[in-house]
Amino acid sequence: MDILSICLHKMSQEQSPCTNLFSNLFPKQKGCYHHQVSMEDFFKYLNPAQDDKDWGLYLNCSGKIEIEPGVVYPPNSHPSGYYFNFEQGRILNEYQINYITRGEGIYENHSGKFKVNPGSLMITKPGRWHRYTPIKDTGWVENYVGFSGHIAHQIFGHPWFTSKNAVIDVGHNEEIIDSYHKIFNYVMEEKPGYQQVASGMIMKMLGFIVSIDKQKDFSGKRVEKIIQNACFSIRENVEAEINFHTYAEENNIGYSYFRKMFKKYTGVPPVQYHLDLKILRAKEMLLYTDKSVKEISYALGFQSIYYFSRVFKAKLGLSPTEFRKRPNI
């Protein structure tokens, strides 16, 4: 832990337990803090070691800032590598996720201009021109992390992220703000391995972001329960032949809509979901029973051993017999 963080940590222990989280962690004292604008403001820019970078995802900066109505943004205290003029905008060499918990503003990049509301996430990718600012009448409270690494590139290359705008509305989510708070704690203490733990919190945050967005299509809708029942029924009757058109009709829902929503919910269409479970069960039977390939094929409801073998090899790259001979796969 550096001397600055030690000082902050010691000061935090002297505060009243009734003081809020950020007052405890980042009290305003002269000569012993990072750049601060108000009692709750905090930011810290890091110098990750090579083994941190080799981990695949590492933190470059984190912080929280409250911009009161009418205050100039961004504050002049930001280091030159992050400070920007709104008219010119900026380009970063890292990913940033900024969570606005209060106030309103705008975010703009080459794709367009986006409204920022309380509960909005602003996602910035490296090498992309952008700019953002709170509305002067409201200001805002901004929590942010900046990070890099080949794992980050891999995640943000996923179709879910490439298909989204720079601003995503997740609302006031306890899991996300808790992730920021924990990252702030790790950053302030800088104990050995803090980068690896903080990178795990970033991964967790990204997972929640995707999960929250995916659940929007199902929250409070009858179709969610229909899909959950379908998944349960498929798992309980893997070997059976299931007519999903009939299932949709019995639940007074159109098959096309059911298929579309099922794929959104699980990631695959219902027929594929069923087939994947058959193959998973087939793998278990090949490894842990003495049943022949033919017996397994018919036990799982495949029309023929040839169809079963073809599907199995298409999925795993090995025939059932080859798979059985290599149980370590």
LUMMAR-676081 format. One record per residue (C-alpha): residue number from 0; x, y, z; residue in one letter. Coordinates in pm, 1 decimal, always signed. Layout:
! residues N
+-----+----------+----------+----------+---------+
| num |        X |        Y |        Z | residuo |
+-----+----------+----------+----------+---------+
| NUM |        X |        Y |        Z |       A |
...
+-----+----------+----------+----------+---------+
END
This chain:
! residues 329
+-----+----------+----------+----------+---------+
| num |        X |        Y |        Z | residuo |
+-----+----------+----------+----------+---------+
|   0 |     +0.0 |     +0.0 |     +0.0 |       M |
|   1 |   +144.1 |   +342.6 |    -89.5 |       D |
|   2 |   +177.1 |   +611.2 |   +180.6 |       I |
|   3 |   -112.7 |   +808.9 |    +38.1 |       L |
|   4 |   -347.7 |   +511.2 |    +57.2 |       S |
|   5 |   -225.8 |   +430.4 |   +411.7 |       I |
|   6 |   -307.8 |   +781.7 |   +518.7 |       C |
|   7 |   -654.5 |   +761.0 |   +365.5 |       L |
|   8 |   -714.0 |   +420.1 |   +522.4 |       H |
|   9 |   -611.9 |   +546.8 |   +868.8 |       K |
|  10 |   -833.8 |   +850.8 |   +835.9 |       M |
|  11 |  -1128.4 |   +632.5 |   +734.7 |       S |
|  12 |  -1097.8 |   +433.9 |  +1058.7 |       Q |
|  13 |  -1137.8 |   +750.2 |  +1264.6 |       E |
|  14 |  -1475.4 |   +841.9 |  +1114.4 |       Q |
|  15 |  -1810.9 |   +779.0 |  +1277.7 |       S |
|  16 |  -1969.8 |   +447.4 |  +1176.3 |       P |
|  17 |  -2281.2 |   +640.4 |  +1081.8 |       C |
|  18 |  -2092.8 |   +827.4 |   +809.6 |       T |
|  19 |  -2172.9 |   +701.1 |   +459.2 |       N |
|  20 |  -1940.5 |   +468.3 |   +266.3 |       L |
|  21 |  -1758.4 |   +732.6 |    +66.8 |       F |
|  22 |  -1716.6 |   +966.1 |   +362.5 |       S |
|  23 |  -1556.1 |   +678.3 |   +549.5 |       N |
|  24 |  -1321.1 |   +585.6 |   +270.3 |       L |
|  25 |  -1232.8 |   +924.1 |   +131.7 |       F |
|  26 |  -1258.5 |  +1196.8 |   +397.6 |       P |
|  27 |  -1153.3 |  +1543.0 |   +299.0 |       K |
|  28 |   -824.1 |  +1622.4 |   +471.3 |       Q |
|  29 |   -552.0 |  +1851.5 |   +352.3 |       K |
|  30 |   -231.8 |  +1694.4 |   +226.6 |       G |
|  31 |   -354.2 |  +1339.4 |   +233.4 |       C |
|  32 |   -583.1 |  +1259.8 |    -57.4 |       Y |
|  33 |   -604.7 |  +1214.7 |   -430.1 |       H |
|  34 |   -759.6 |  +1495.8 |   -637.2 |       H |
|  35 |  -1094.6 |  +1577.0 |   -478.5 |       Q |
|  36 |  -1369.0 |  +1825.2 |   -554.4 |       V |
|  37 |  -1607.5 |  +1744.1 |   -270.2 |       S |
|  38 |  -1614.2 |  +1523.6 |    +37.3 |       M |
|  39 |  -1727.2 |  +1218.4 |   -158.0 |       E |
|  40 |  -1520.8 |  +1262.0 |   -474.3 |       D |
|  41 |  -1238.2 |  +1020.6 |   -542.5 |       F |
|  42 |  -1025.9 |   +904.9 |   -829.5 |       F |
|  43 |   -708.3 |   +705.5 |   -854.9 |       K |
|  44 |   -495.5 |   +626.0 |  -1158.6 |       Y |
|  45 |   -293.2 |   +308.5 |  -1141.0 |       L |
|  46 |    +31.4 |   +170.9 |  -1275.4 |       N |
|  47 |    -33.7 |   -199.8 |  -1343.6 |       P |
|  48 |   +270.3 |   -428.2 |  -1338.2 |       A |
|  49 |   +352.2 |   -663.4 |  -1623.3 |       Q |
|  50 |   +209.3 |   -965.3 |  -1440.6 |       D |
|  51 |   -115.3 |   -769.8 |  -1395.9 |       D |
|  52 |   -125.4 |   -710.1 |  -1770.5 |       K |
|  53 |    -45.5 |  -1075.1 |  -1837.2 |       D |
|  54 |   -356.0 |  -1166.6 |  -1636.2 |       W |
|  55 |   -560.3 |  -1051.4 |  -1935.8 |       G |
|  56 |   -775.1 |   -781.2 |  -1776.7 |       L |
|  57 |   -632.5 |   -505.7 |  -1558.6 |       Y |
|  58 |   -750.6 |   -181.8 |  -1403.9 |       L |
|  59 |   -609.5 |   +155.7 |  -1511.1 |       N |
|  60 |   -826.9 |   +391.6 |  -1308.9 |       C |
|  61 |  -1136.8 |   +413.5 |  -1094.5 |       S |
|  62 |  -1327.5 |   +685.1 |   -922.2 |       G |
|  63 |  -1643.4 |   +868.7 |   -830.6 |       K |
|  64 |  -1727.5 |  +1232.9 |   -882.0 |       I |
|  65 |  -2029.5 |  +1446.6 |   -801.2 |       E |
|  66 |  -2087.5 |  +1740.2 |  -1033.2 |       I |
|  67 |  -2320.3 |  +1994.8 |   -880.7 |       E |
|  68 |  -2561.5 |  +2190.8 |  -1104.2 |       P |
|  69 |  -2385.5 |  +2471.5 |  -1289.2 |       G |
|  70 |  -2032.7 |  +2336.2 |  -1225.6 |       V |
|  71 |  -1788.7 |  +2317.9 |  -1518.7 |       V |
|  72 |  -1729.1 |  +1964.7 |  -1648.7 |       Y |
|  73 |  -1487.9 |  +1792.3 |  -1652.7 |       P |
|  74 |  -1301.7 |  +1934.1 |  -1350.9 |       P |
|  75 |   -952.0 |  +2068.9 |  -1419.1 |       N |
|  76 |   -801.6 |  +1828.8 |  -1165.9 |       S |
|  77 |   -819.3 |  +1536.2 |  -1408.9 |       H |
|  78 |   -476.1 |  +1425.4 |  -1538.5 |       P |
|  79 |   -389.7 |  +1529.7 |  -1892.1 |       S |
|  80 |   -436.6 |  +1176.8 |  -2025.3 |       G |
|  81 |   -805.7 |  +1182.1 |  -1927.9 |       Y |
|  82 |   -899.6 |  +1548.7 |  -1929.9 |       Y |
|  83 |  -1090.3 |  +1662.6 |  -2238.3 |       F |
|  84 |  -1258.9 |  +1968.0 |  -2381.5 |       N |
|  85 |  -1621.7 |  +1899.2 |  -2474.6 |       F |
|  86 |  -1595.1 |  +2079.7 |  -2807.1 |       E |
|  87 |  -1302.7 |  +1862.2 |  -2915.0 |       Q |
|  88 |  -1397.5 |  +1539.1 |  -2738.0 |       G |
|  89 |  -1132.1 |  +1274.2 |  -2679.7 |       R |
|  90 |  -1005.1 |   +926.4 |  -2771.6 |       I |
|  91 |   -899.5 |   +683.3 |  -2496.9 |       L |
|  92 |   -666.2 |   +385.9 |  -2519.2 |       N |
|  93 |   -873.4 |   +184.5 |  -2268.5 |       E |
|  94 |  -1226.7 |    +69.4 |  -2199.2 |       Y |
|  95 |  -1433.4 |   +276.0 |  -1957.6 |       Q |
|  96 |  -1766.7 |   +206.5 |  -1792.5 |       I |
|  97 |  -1928.0 |   +509.6 |  -1628.9 |       N |
|  98 |  -2240.1 |   +459.1 |  -1416.5 |       Y |
|  99 |  -2458.1 |   +765.7 |  -1362.1 |       I |
| 100 |  -2655.5 |   +727.1 |  -1041.2 |       T |
| 101 |  -2800.9 |  +1078.7 |  -1025.6 |       R |
| 102 |  -2855.4 |  +1362.1 |  -1272.7 |       G |
| 103 |  -2880.2 |  +1374.9 |  -1650.0 |       E |
| 104 |  -2657.6 |  +1446.1 |  -1945.8 |       G |
| 105 |  -2559.6 |  +1350.4 |  -2298.2 |       I |
| 106 |  -2307.4 |  +1113.0 |  -2452.9 |       Y |
| 107 |  -2197.3 |  +1152.7 |  -2812.4 |       E |
| 108 |  -1979.3 |   +949.0 |  -3048.5 |       N |
| 109 |  -1962.9 |   +888.5 |  -3422.8 |       H |
| 110 |  -2275.8 |   +672.6 |  -3399.5 |       S |
| 111 |  -2491.0 |   +954.5 |  -3262.6 |       G |
| 112 |  -2599.0 |  +1147.2 |  -2956.0 |       K |
| 113 |  -2753.9 |   +961.2 |  -2661.0 |       F |
| 114 |  -2949.8 |  +1080.6 |  -2358.1 |       K |
| 115 |  -2800.4 |   +986.8 |  -2021.8 |       V |
| 116 |  -3045.6 |   +934.9 |  -1734.5 |       N |
| 117 |  -3008.1 |   +819.7 |  -1374.2 |       P |
| 118 |  -2923.8 |   +451.0 |  -1401.5 |       G |
| 119 |  -2745.6 |   +486.8 |  -1736.7 |       S |
| 120 |  -2415.3 |   +317.0 |  -1817.6 |       L |
| 121 |  -2181.9 |   +491.4 |  -2060.2 |       M |
| 122 |  -1954.9 |   +237.4 |  -2230.5 |       I |
| 123 |  -1650.4 |   +374.1 |  -2410.5 |       T |
| 124 |  -1415.5 |   +162.0 |  -2619.3 |       K |
| 125 |  -1049.8 |   +237.9 |  -2697.6 |       P |
| 126 |   -974.4 |   +427.5 |  -3014.9 |       G |
| 127 |  -1330.1 |   +569.8 |  -3041.7 |       R |
| 128 |  -1391.9 |   +944.2 |  -3043.2 |       W |
| 129 |  -1650.1 |  +1047.9 |  -2784.7 |       H |
| 130 |  -1759.1 |  +1318.4 |  -2548.3 |       R |
| 131 |  -2009.7 |  +1347.8 |  -2266.1 |       Y |
| 132 |  -2128.5 |  +1602.5 |  -2014.1 |       T |
| 133 |  -2397.6 |  +1644.8 |  -1749.0 |       P |
| 134 |  -2679.1 |  +1892.2 |  -1805.1 |       I |
| 135 |  -2591.9 |  +2210.8 |  -1620.3 |       K |
| 136 |  -2930.1 |  +2228.6 |  -1448.7 |       D |
| 137 |  -2893.1 |  +1883.1 |  -1290.2 |       T |
| 138 |  -2523.9 |  +1793.1 |  -1274.1 |       G |
| 139 |  -2465.5 |  +1423.0 |  -1206.1 |       W |
| 140 |  -2297.6 |  +1159.5 |   -989.7 |       V |
| 141 |  -2055.8 |   +948.5 |  -1192.5 |       E |
| 142 |  -1884.7 |   +622.4 |  -1094.1 |       N |
| 143 |  -1624.9 |   +492.3 |  -1335.4 |       Y |
| 144 |  -1360.6 |   +230.3 |  -1405.7 |       V |
| 145 |  -1104.9 |   +221.0 |  -1686.0 |       G |
| 146 |   -944.4 |   -107.6 |  -1786.6 |       F |
| 147 |   -753.8 |   -288.4 |  -2063.5 |       S |
| 148 |   -635.4 |   -635.1 |  -2164.4 |       G |
| 149 |   -690.4 |   -906.1 |  -2423.8 |       H |
| 150 |   -980.4 |  -1052.0 |  -2223.1 |       I |
| 151 |  -1149.8 |   -712.5 |  -2239.0 |       A |
| 152 |  -1104.3 |   -711.2 |  -2618.9 |       H |
| 153 |  -1255.9 |  -1057.7 |  -2638.6 |       Q |
| 154 |  -1559.4 |   -963.7 |  -2427.6 |       I |
| 155 |  -1631.4 |   -641.6 |  -2611.9 |       F |
| 156 |  -1599.4 |   -825.0 |  -2943.4 |       G |
| 157 |  -1902.4 |  -1033.2 |  -2842.4 |       H |
| 158 |  -2213.0 |   -963.4 |  -3056.7 |       P |
| 159 |  -2407.2 |   -842.5 |  -2752.9 |       W |
| 160 |  -2164.4 |   -555.1 |  -2698.2 |       F |
| 161 |  -2107.0 |   -478.8 |  -3066.0 |       T |
| 162 |  -2484.2 |   -450.1 |  -3118.7 |       S |
| 163 |  -2541.5 |   -201.8 |  -2835.9 |       K |
| 164 |  -2523.2 |   +175.8 |  -2828.5 |       N |
| 165 |  -2274.3 |   +348.3 |  -2600.5 |       A |
| 166 |  -2545.6 |   +423.5 |  -2342.1 |       V |
| 167 |  -2736.4 |   +138.2 |  -2176.7 |       I |
| 168 |  -3013.3 |   +190.4 |  -1921.5 |       D |
| 169 |  -2985.0 |    -57.8 |  -1631.7 |       V |
| 170 |  -3164.5 |   +149.4 |  -1368.6 |       G |
| 171 |  -3052.4 |   +177.6 |  -1009.1 |       H |
| 172 |  -2897.9 |   -165.7 |   -967.0 |       N |
| 173 |  -2755.1 |   -268.2 |   -631.4 |       E |
| 174 |  -2521.3 |   -532.4 |   -775.5 |       E |
| 175 |  -2356.0 |   -288.9 |  -1013.5 |       I |
| 176 |  -2303.4 |     -8.4 |   -763.7 |       I |
| 177 |  -2176.6 |   -265.4 |   -511.4 |       D |
| 178 |  -1918.8 |   -377.3 |   -768.6 |       S |
| 179 |  -1795.2 |    -18.5 |   -800.3 |       Y |
| 180 |  -1772.7 |    +19.8 |   -421.6 |       H |
| 181 |  -1570.5 |   -298.7 |   -385.2 |       K |
| 182 |  -1333.4 |   -197.1 |   -664.7 |       I |
| 183 |  -1280.6 |   +137.4 |   -490.4 |       F |
| 184 |  -1190.5 |    -48.1 |   -170.8 |       N |
| 185 |   -938.2 |   -272.2 |   -346.3 |       Y |
| 186 |   -783.6 |    +23.9 |   -525.9 |       V |
| 187 |   -744.5 |   +229.8 |   -209.6 |       M |
| 188 |   -572.0 |    -50.1 |    -19.2 |       E |
| 189 |   -360.5 |   -180.0 |   -311.1 |       E |
| 190 |   -284.4 |   -507.3 |   -136.1 |       K |
| 191 |    -88.2 |   -769.5 |   -332.0 |       P |
| 192 |   -313.9 |   -923.4 |   -594.6 |       G |
| 193 |   -567.5 |   -640.8 |   -582.1 |       Y |
| 194 |   -553.0 |   -608.3 |   -961.1 |       Q |
| 195 |   -665.2 |   -969.5 |  -1007.5 |       Q |
| 196 |   -950.6 |   -930.2 |   -760.3 |       V |
| 197 |  -1057.0 |   -597.9 |   -916.0 |       A |
| 198 |  -1051.1 |   -754.2 |  -1263.7 |       S |
| 199 |  -1284.8 |  -1023.5 |  -1131.0 |       G |
| 200 |  -1523.4 |   -754.3 |  -1009.0 |       M |
| 201 |  -1517.0 |   -594.9 |  -1354.5 |       I |
| 202 |  -1603.3 |   -931.8 |  -1509.0 |       M |
| 203 |  -1887.7 |   -968.9 |  -1260.1 |       K |
| 204 |  -2011.6 |   -620.7 |  -1346.4 |       M |
| 205 |  -2007.8 |   -695.4 |  -1719.3 |       L |
| 206 |  -2202.1 |  -1014.3 |  -1653.9 |       G |
| 207 |  -2469.0 |   -824.5 |  -1459.8 |       F |
| 208 |  -2493.9 |   -563.6 |  -1734.5 |       I |
| 209 |  -2568.4 |   -830.7 |  -1994.6 |       V |
| 210 |  -2804.6 |  -1016.9 |  -1762.4 |       S |
| 211 |  -3003.7 |   -704.9 |  -1670.9 |       I |
| 212 |  -3046.9 |   -609.4 |  -2034.2 |       D |
| 213 |  -3153.5 |   -958.9 |  -2137.7 |       K |
| 214 |  -3413.2 |   -976.7 |  -1862.3 |       Q |
| 215 |  -3586.6 |   -659.3 |  -1982.4 |       K |
| 216 |  -3776.8 |   -856.3 |  -2247.5 |       D |
| 217 |  -3921.7 |  -1092.4 |  -1986.2 |       F |
| 218 |  -3981.2 |   -893.0 |  -1670.9 |       S |
| 219 |  -4345.5 |   -933.2 |  -1568.3 |       G |
| 220 |  -4441.8 |  -1116.3 |  -1889.3 |       K |
| 221 |  -4629.5 |  -1446.8 |  -1901.0 |       R |
| 222 |  -4391.8 |  -1581.9 |  -2165.0 |       V |
| 223 |  -4109.4 |  -1608.5 |  -1908.4 |       E |
| 224 |  -4301.6 |  -1865.2 |  -1705.0 |       K |
| 225 |  -4395.7 |  -2053.2 |  -2023.9 |       I |
| 226 |  -4027.6 |  -2075.2 |  -2123.5 |       I |
| 227 |  -3919.9 |  -2181.9 |  -1773.8 |       Q |
| 228 |  -4181.4 |  -2459.0 |  -1776.7 |       N |
| 229 |  -4066.1 |  -2565.2 |  -2123.5 |       A |
| 230 |  -3702.1 |  -2589.8 |  -2008.6 |       C |
| 231 |  -3804.4 |  -2795.6 |  -1706.3 |       F |
| 232 |  -4019.8 |  -3025.0 |  -1919.5 |       S |
| 233 |  -3738.1 |  -3077.2 |  -2172.3 |       I |
| 234 |  -3488.5 |  -3166.6 |  -1899.7 |       R |
| 235 |  -3732.5 |  -3408.9 |  -1739.5 |       E |
| 236 |  -3814.1 |  -3573.0 |  -2073.4 |       N |
| 237 |  -3487.9 |  -3554.4 |  -2269.0 |       V |
| 238 |  -3551.4 |  -3886.3 |  -2443.9 |       E |
| 239 |  -3905.9 |  -3796.3 |  -2551.9 |       A |
| 240 |  -4014.9 |  -3641.4 |  -2879.6 |       E |
| 241 |  -4148.2 |  -3291.8 |  -2809.4 |       I |
| 242 |  -4371.5 |  -3099.0 |  -3047.2 |       N |
| 243 |  -4302.5 |  -2734.4 |  -2968.6 |       F |
| 244 |  -4576.0 |  -2613.0 |  -3201.2 |       H |
| 245 |  -4826.3 |  -2806.5 |  -2990.3 |       T |
| 246 |  -4666.0 |  -2682.0 |  -2668.8 |       Y |
| 247 |  -4702.4 |  -2320.5 |  -2782.7 |       A |
| 248 |  -5062.8 |  -2379.5 |  -2887.2 |       E |
| 249 |  -5147.3 |  -2536.9 |  -2550.7 |       E |
| 250 |  -5012.2 |  -2224.4 |  -2381.7 |       N |
| 251 |  -5209.7 |  -1990.1 |  -2607.8 |       N |
| 252 |  -4901.9 |  -1838.4 |  -2764.6 |       I |
| 253 |  -4784.8 |  -1824.8 |  -3126.7 |       G |
| 254 |  -4498.7 |  -2060.9 |  -3208.4 |       Y |
| 255 |  -4290.3 |  -1793.5 |  -3386.5 |       S |
| 256 |  -4311.7 |  -1564.1 |  -3084.4 |       Y |
| 257 |  -4242.8 |  -1854.6 |  -2847.3 |       F |
| 258 |  -3936.0 |  -1961.0 |  -3049.1 |       R |
| 259 |  -3804.7 |  -1603.9 |  -3068.8 |       K |
| 260 |  -3842.4 |  -1542.4 |  -2695.6 |       M |
| 261 |  -3707.2 |  -1886.9 |  -2603.7 |       F |
| 262 |  -3390.3 |  -1812.1 |  -2801.4 |       K |
| 263 |  -3354.4 |  -1474.4 |  -2629.9 |       K |
| 264 |  -3396.8 |  -1639.7 |  -2291.5 |       Y |
| 265 |  -3165.1 |  -1939.5 |  -2337.8 |       T |
| 266 |  -2945.3 |  -1836.8 |  -2631.2 |       G |
| 267 |  -3070.5 |  -2117.0 |  -2859.3 |       V |
| 268 |  -3405.5 |  -2217.1 |  -3017.8 |       P |
| 269 |  -3613.9 |  -2481.5 |  -2832.9 |       P |
| 270 |  -3531.8 |  -2763.5 |  -3077.8 |       V |
| 271 |  -3159.3 |  -2691.6 |  -3042.4 |       Q |
| 272 |  -3193.0 |  -2673.0 |  -2663.9 |       Y |
| 273 |  -3352.0 |  -3017.1 |  -2663.5 |       H |
| 274 |  -3088.9 |  -3161.5 |  -2897.0 |       L |
| 275 |  -2801.5 |  -3019.1 |  -2690.6 |       D |
| 276 |  -2940.9 |  -3188.2 |  -2380.1 |       L |
| 277 |  -2968.2 |  -3518.2 |  -2568.0 |       K |
| 278 |  -2601.7 |  -3496.7 |  -2664.7 |       I |
| 279 |  -2504.8 |  -3405.8 |  -2308.1 |       L |
| 280 |  -2695.5 |  -3709.7 |  -2178.1 |       R |
| 281 |  -2537.8 |  -3924.5 |  -2448.8 |       A |
| 282 |  -2189.5 |  -3819.1 |  -2332.8 |       K |
| 283 |  -2272.8 |  -3922.9 |  -1976.7 |       E |
| 284 |  -2406.7 |  -4261.1 |  -2090.3 |       M |
| 285 |  -2103.1 |  -4327.1 |  -2312.0 |       L |
| 286 |  -1865.0 |  -4252.8 |  -2025.1 |       L |
| 287 |  -2046.1 |  -4406.3 |  -1730.5 |       Y |
| 288 |  -2254.8 |  -4696.9 |  -1864.1 |       T |
| 289 |  -2187.3 |  -5011.8 |  -2062.9 |       D |
| 290 |  -2475.5 |  -4949.8 |  -2302.4 |       K |
| 291 |  -2389.8 |  -4984.7 |  -2670.4 |       S |
| 292 |  -2403.5 |  -4688.2 |  -2904.6 |       V |
| 293 |  -2717.3 |  -4837.3 |  -3057.1 |       K |
| 294 |  -2885.9 |  -4871.8 |  -2717.3 |       E |
| 295 |  -2797.0 |  -4514.2 |  -2622.2 |       I |
| 296 |  -2925.3 |  -4388.8 |  -2955.0 |       S |
| 297 |  -3268.0 |  -4545.2 |  -2908.4 |       Y |
| 298 |  -3281.9 |  -4464.5 |  -2536.5 |       A |
| 299 |  -3250.1 |  -4094.3 |  -2622.3 |       L |
| 300 |  -3516.1 |  -4106.1 |  -2892.8 |       G |
| 301 |  -3299.1 |  -4070.7 |  -3201.9 |       F |
| 302 |  -3456.9 |  -4208.1 |  -3518.2 |       Q |
| 303 |  -3153.9 |  -4422.6 |  -3600.2 |       S |
| 304 |  -2799.7 |  -4494.1 |  -3486.4 |       I |
| 305 |  -2672.0 |  -4329.0 |  -3804.9 |       Y |
| 306 |  -2856.4 |  -4004.2 |  -3734.9 |       Y |
| 307 |  -2736.8 |  -4010.3 |  -3374.2 |       F |
| 308 |  -2374.6 |  -4064.9 |  -3479.3 |       S |
| 309 |  -2392.3 |  -3788.3 |  -3739.6 |       R |
| 310 |  -2536.8 |  -3535.4 |  -3492.8 |       V |
| 311 |  -2290.3 |  -3637.9 |  -3219.7 |       F |
| 312 |  -1989.6 |  -3598.1 |  -3448.2 |       K |
| 313 |  -2117.4 |  -3265.5 |  -3579.7 |       A |
| 314 |  -2136.1 |  -3137.9 |  -3221.7 |       K |
| 315 |  -1813.3 |  -3279.3 |  -3078.0 |       L |
| 316 |  -1594.0 |  -3360.9 |  -3376.6 |       G |
| 317 |  -1580.6 |  -3727.6 |  -3272.9 |       L |
| 318 |  -1808.1 |  -4023.5 |  -3331.5 |       S |
| 319 |  -1970.7 |  -4180.3 |  -3020.1 |       P |
| 320 |  -1726.6 |  -4473.9 |  -3040.3 |       T |
| 321 |  -1424.8 |  -4242.7 |  -3066.6 |       E |
| 322 |  -1555.0 |  -4035.8 |  -2775.1 |       F |
| 323 |  -1593.9 |  -4344.5 |  -2556.7 |       R |
| 324 |  -1231.9 |  -4438.9 |  -2622.0 |       K |
| 325 |  -1116.9 |  -4097.1 |  -2504.0 |       R |
| 326 |  -1303.5 |  -4046.6 |  -2174.4 |       P |
| 327 |  -1079.0 |  -3758.6 |  -2072.4 |       N |
| 328 |  -1252.7 |  -3524.6 |  -2321.3 |       I |
+-----+----------+----------+----------+---------+
END
